[in-house]
C-alpha cells in the first residue's frame, strides 16, 4: 500500500454539489441586490473558507455585509441540501478502499455543521476516521488541514494522498508536501487542475477507483 491515508475533498469530489453551491451564491446576491457573479467566478470559490470565498465572489463587499450574504446563502442551500446526490460509484468506492485497509479522511471548505449534516444525509460517517473543516483551522490552500489530519492519524506526507476537484485542493497538497489526484467532474476545469501537476487527472469516480486500485 503506497498511500495508507487517503484524504478526500467533499463538495465536487464525492458529492455532486458544485452546481447547487453556485446557484445558491448567485441567489443570495440576487436577494440582496448585489452584483451576481458569473458561473465561473462563483464556482472558483468552492472549497475556500467563508471570508476568502465572499471576497472573491463579490469583490468590494464590505466585511460587515458578509453575515447577510451567508444568511441568504444558507437559506437557499439548506432547502436543497438533502437532495444533493453522491457521484455515482462514490459510496462503493469508499467502502472498498476502507475494506482494503486505507484510512479515509475529509478536508473540506464546509463548516463543521455543514459536514456533519452532509455525512448524516449520506450515511457515510462510519467510513471516515477524521475530518477538518474551514471553521476549525486555516482554510485551503493553506496546508493546515492536511498537516493536522496527518498528525492526528499518525502518518506523514509520504504516506498521504489528497483527492480533490479544485486548484485549492491541489495547492493545499503542494503546500503540505503531499501528492494529489485531481477529479475533473467538479468545480474547476481540467486545464487548471493539470497545471498543478497532480499524479493523475481522472474524469469520474470509476476512473478514480481504478487509479487508486492500481496506484494507491
N, C-alpha and C positions, 0 to 999 in steps of 0.2 A: 504494500500500500504506500503510494508515494505521498499522498496528502491525507493524513488521518482526519484533519479538521477541514470541513467544507463550510464556508460562510456564505450565505445567500442574502442578497438584497430581497426585498419583498415586492413592492409595487413595480409592475412592469417586468419582473423577473419570474416570480412564481404565480402571481395573480394578475389578471388582465385589467388593471385599474387605470392605466395611463389615460385613456380617453375620458374616463369619468373624472379624474383629477383635473384635466384640462377644462372640461365643461364646467366644473364647479368653481374653478378660479375665475373663469370668464363670467359666470352667472353672478358671483359675489361682486365683481367690479361693476357689472351692469346694474345691480341692485342699488349701488351707492353712487352711481353717476360718475364713476371713474373711467379712465381710458381702458378699453377692453383689450388685453394682449392677444396677439395672433396665436394660432395653434403652436407654432414653432417656439415662440417665446415662452408660452405657458408650459409647454412640455419640457423645456430645458430645465426648469426648476425642480422637477420631480426628483426626489432623493435628498434635496437640500433641507437644512433646518429652516424654521419658520421665518426668521428675520432675513436670512440670505435669499430665501425664495421670494418674499414680498418685495424686497428692494430691487430684485431683478425683474420680476413680472410686472411691477407697477413702478417704473422709475420716477423718483421725485416724491413718492408717497411719504408724508411725514410719519415718523415713528409713532406719534400719538394716535394715528389713524389705523395702525396695524390691527388693533383689537376689533374694530368694526368689520374689517375685511375678514378676519379669522372667524368671527361670529357668523357672518353670512356664508362663508365657505363651509363651515361645519354643518350649518343647517341643510345646505344642498347635499353635502356628501353623506351625512347620516341617513338621508332619505333613500339613497341609492346603495349604501354600503352592503346591506345583506344580500343583494343580488349580484354583486361583482364576482365573476367566476374565476376559479383557478385556471391556468392554462391547461389544455388537455395533456394528460400524462404526468402532471406535476406531482399529484398525490402518490401514484405508484412509484415514480422515480425516487421520491424522498424515502418512502418505505423501503425500497430496495437498497438504497445507499445505507440507510440505518441498519438494515439486516446484514449487510456485508461488513459492518463494523466501523463505518465512518461516524465521527462525531459531527453533528449538524448544528449550526448556529445561524442567527439572523443579525444583520447590520442594516438598519433602516432609517430613513428620514422621517418615519411616522413618530408620533408621540407614543409614550408607553401605553396610554389609554387606548389609542388607536390600534396599536399592535395587539393588545390584549383582546380587543373586540374582534379583530380580524382572525386571530387564532381560534377564538371561540366559534366564530361563524363557520370556519373551515374545518374545525376539529383536528387541527394539525399540531396543537401544542405538545402532545407527548413525544413527537419526533425530534424536538429541538432541545439541546442541552443548555443553551444560553442565548441571550439576545442583548443588543444595545440599540437604544432609540435616540432620536435627536434631542430630546429634552433631558437626557441623562449625562451626556458628555459632548465634547466638541463635535459638530456635525461634519459630514463629508464635505470636502475632500480631505479634511484633517485625518490623521492616522489613528486617532484615539479609540474609535470603536473597535477596530481590529486589534490594536495593542491590548486593550482591556479584555477582549474575548480570549486572546491567546494566553494572557496571564491567568485569567480565571480557569481556563480549561487545561492549563499545564502543558502548553506546546509553544512552538516558536514559528518564525516566519517561513523557514524551510519546509515545514510540515503543514502549511496552511494554504488554502486556495480560496480566492474570492470569486464569486459568480454574481454578475450584475448586468444591468441593461443601460447604464448611463456612464458618461465620462466621469461623473462624480465618484462612482463606484471604483472605476479603474484608477483614477487619480489617488483615491484613498489607498488602494492596494500598493501603488508605486511608493507613496509616502511611508507606508509601513514595511516596505521591503518584501511584499507578498506577491506571488504570481496570481494572475487573474484569467478568467474566461468571460467573454462577452456574449450575451444573448441579444439578438437583433430584432426581437419581436416587441420591444418595449418602447421607451420614450425617445431614445436618441438614435440617429441614423448610423448605419454600419460604417460609413466612411469616418465619422468622428470617433467611433469606438476603435476601429482598426489603427487609427493614428497613434493610439496609446500602446500599441504592440502587446495586446494580450496573447496568451498562448494559443487561443483559438477564438474565432467568431462563429457562432452557431445560429441557425435560423429559428429553431423551435426546441421544445422540450425533448422530443425524440432524438434530435441530433445531440443535444446536451447530454442526455442519458448515455448515448453510445460513446461519446467522447470521454465521459467520466469513467465508464466501464473499462475503456481501453487505456486510459492515461492517469487516472487518479488512484 
